[in-house]
Amino acid sequence: MSAVITIFIGYIILDSMGIKLTVIALIILALLFFQPIVAATKVLLLISEQFPQIPLKPLHLFTNQPKHEQVQFGDGIIADLFLPNRAEEKPAIILAMGVRTNEKDKPILLGFADTLTRLGYVVIWPRLEELDKERIKYERPQTFLSSFQYLQQHPKIDKNRISFVGFSVGSSIAMVAAEDQNINDQVRSLIFFGGYYNIYDYLKALATKSMVVDGQNISWDPSVDGVNHAKGILESEGIEPEQFISASLSKEDTNRLLQYSPDQNLENFKAAIFILHEKSDNYVPYVESIKLRQALEGKVPITFHIANLFEHVQPKKGFSPDVIKEFAGLFVFLHKLFMYL
């Protein structure tokens, strides 16, 4: 590609029309390389803001404070909405959390939304109001469907560039929403970070402390917090985790859980997908993301990366020589993402 560009420039410079075509060539080159440079800059700024290993955090020095407001819509849905200061239409991102966000984690999520807005995106974090009131349950796919439709009506949104960014269980529930035929051909992309593909396989892994890798059943040490949270949610639905081991779920329980499983309507998923998972994740086995990639292969654009930089979906602390290599892999993944959003 670079050789073709060089020949093209040389031809233009030597052309009898002289300087005019040379200027045109330079403009074309600037346009060709502008978007990759902007995307690379966004990646570097995002990584510097989110990872504690990087002391320099310049984003706030040259960007304005976004407008932050709380909105309410749909059936009991509340949301934090972050808007850039500029008036033109912007691409939008829906942050999808699948369960209640702890109070100590809310500033982290709001800070992440602030960072994305400073990078040029409208960002919304929607959730059921009852999840803010100590209620233990899964978020509904309808919450993210309603959020998408809410953004489609917003005057500051580029309606062709609305994406979901899911975290853990939220990735999976956001994918269920993105499969809905009311919006599935309008969703720009889904960032699937640390989610599950099949809810039964995920819950069985928690219950049996094992996962299947390349056809082999191997031990897996799930987080105590992850297990307890899943138990609490299931018990609120009248389901015991041990039922997954004995396959004794009733049809009613089965149907209740299927609404949270992305594999059920996978043929309806049409968006580009960016799949990211931590290999040592002890909340959701990384093999769930591998199964999702395999199921979607050849059907939609896929960008896939297994990392070793996170504690589930939050950046690890500390530094080692391996971190530099890991940052390089994450940079490539995020650069492709920002080129597409």
Residue pairs with C-beta under 8 A, 6 or more apart in sequence:
5 29
5 32
8 25
9 25
9 29
12 21
12 22
12 24
12 25
13 21
13 22
13 25
15 21
35 339
36 335
36 339
38 338
39 335
39 338
39 339
40 331
40 335
42 119
42 120
42 338
43 331
43 334
43 335
43 338
44 331
45 58
45 59
45 115
45 119
46 115
46 116
46 119
46 334
47 54
47 327
47 330
47 331
47 334
48 54
48 56
48 57
48 58
48 59
49 57
49 59
49 111
49 115
50 112
50 115
50 315
51 309
51 315
52 315
52 317
53 317
53 318
53 319
53 323
59 115
59 118
59 119
60 118
63 118
64 85
64 118
65 85
66 82
66 83
66 84
66 85
66 114
66 117
66 118
67 82
67 83
67 84
67 85
68 80
68 81
68 82
68 83
68 110
68 114
69 80
69 81
69 83
70 78
70 79
70 80
70 81
71 78
71 79
71 81
71 124
71 150
72 78
72 79
72 129
73 79
73 146
73 147
73 150
74 142
74 143
74 146
74 147
74 150
75 142
75 146
76 128
76 129
76 130
77 126
77 127
77 128
77 129
77 143
77 146
77 147
78 126
78 127
78 128
78 129
78 132
79 124
79 125
79 126
79 127
79 147
79 150
80 110
80 113
80 124
80 125
81 122
81 123
81 124
82 113
82 114
82 116
82 117
82 122
82 123
82 124
83 117
83 122
83 156
84 90
84 117
84 118
84 120
84 121
84 122
84 156
87 156
89 155
89 156
89 157
89 158
90 120
90 121
90 122
90 156
90 157
90 158
91 120
91 121
91 122
91 157
91 158
91 161
91 162
91 163
91 188
91 341
92 121
92 122
92 123
92 124
92 151
92 154
92 157
92 158
92 161
92 162
92 163
93 116
93 121
93 122
93 123
93 124
93 162
93 163
93 164
93 165
93 341
94 124
94 125
94 126
94 144
94 147
94 148
94 151
94 162
94 163
94 164
94 165
94 174
95 109
95 112
95 113
95 123
95 124
95 125
95 126
95 165
95 167
95 170
96 139
96 144
96 164
96 165
96 166
96 167
96 170
96 171
96 173
96 174
96 177
97 109
97 125
97 127
97 139
97 167
97 168
97 169
97 170
98 138
98 139
98 166
98 167
98 168
98 169
98 170
98 171
98 172
98 173
98 195
99 131
99 136
99 137
99 138
99 139
99 168
99 169
99 170
99 229
99 233
100 127
100 131
100 132
100 134
100 135
100 136
100 137
101 109
101 127
101 131
108 314
109 125
110 125
113 123
113 125
116 123
117 123
121 341
122 151
122 154
122 156
122 157
124 147
124 150
124 151
126 143
126 144
126 146
126 147
127 139
127 143
128 135
128 139
128 140
128 143
130 137
131 137
131 139
136 229
136 232
136 233
136 236
137 233
137 236
137 237
138 169
138 173
138 233
138 260
139 169
139 170
139 173
140 173
141 173
141 174
141 176
141 177
141 180
141 259
141 260
142 177
143 177
144 164
144 173
144 174
144 177
144 178
145 177
145 180
145 182
145 183
148 162
148 164
148 177
148 183
148 186
148 187
149 182
149 183
151 157
151 159
151 162
152 159
152 162
152 186
159 186
160 186
160 188
161 188
161 341
162 186
162 187
162 188
163 187
163 188
163 189
163 190
163 191
163 271
163 341
164 174
164 175
164 177
164 178
164 187
164 189
164 190
164 191
165 174
165 191
165 193
166 172
166 173
166 174
166 175
166 190
166 191
166 192
166 193
166 195
167 193
167 194
167 313
168 193
168 194
168 195
168 283
168 284
168 312
168 313
169 195
169 196
169 260
169 284
170 195
171 190
171 191
171 192
171 193
171 194
171 195
172 192
172 195
172 196
172 197
172 199
172 260
172 261
172 262
173 260
174 190
174 192
175 190
175 192
175 195
175 262
175 269
176 259
176 260
176 261
176 262
176 264
176 265
177 183
178 184
178 187
178 190
178 269
178 271
179 262
179 265
179 266
179 268
179 269
180 268
181 268
184 268
184 269
184 270
184 271
185 270
187 270
187 271
188 271
188 272
188 340
188 341
189 271
189 272
189 273
189 274
189 337
189 340
189 341
190 271
190 272
190 273
190 274
191 273
191 274
191 276
191 337
192 273
192 274
192 275
192 276
192 289
192 292
193 276
193 277
193 313
194 276
194 277
194 278
194 281
194 283
194 284
194 289
194 310
194 312
194 313
195 262
195 284
195 288
195 289
195 292
196 202
196 262
196 284
196 285
196 288
197 262
197 263
197 288
197 289
197 291
197 292
197 295
198 261
198 262
198 263
198 288
198 291
199 257
199 258
199 260
199 261
200 244
200 257
200 261
201 212
201 288
201 291
202 284
202 285
202 288
203 230
203 234
203 241
203 244
203 257
204 244
204 245
205 211
205 220
205 222
205 285
206 222
206 226
206 227
206 230
206 241
207 241
207 242
207 244
207 245
208 244
208 245
209 219
209 220
209 221
209 222
210 217
210 218
210 219
210 220
211 217
211 218
211 220
211 285
211 287
212 218
212 287
213 287
220 282
220 285
221 282
222 282
222 283
223 282
223 283
223 312
225 283
226 282
226 283
226 284
226 312
227 241
230 241
231 241
234 240
234 241
237 253
237 256
237 257
238 253
239 249
239 253
239 256
239 257
243 249
243 253
249 257
258 264
262 269
262 292
263 295
266 295
266 296
269 296
269 299
269 300
270 300
271 300
272 300
272 301
272 302
272 303
272 340
273 292
273 296
273 300
273 301
273 302
273 303
274 302
274 303
274 333
274 336
274 337
274 340
275 289
275 292
275 293
275 302
275 303
275 304
275 305
276 289
276 305
276 307
276 333
277 284
277 286
277 288
277 289
277 305
277 306
277 307
278 286
278 306
278 307
278 308
278 309
278 310
278 311
278 312
278 313
279 286
279 306
279 307
279 308
280 308
281 310
281 312
282 312
283 312
284 312
286 306
289 304
289 306
293 302
293 304
296 302
303 333
303 336
303 337
305 329
305 330
305 332
305 333
307 326
307 329
307 330
308 322
308 326
309 315
309 316
309 323
309 326
309 327
309 330
310 316
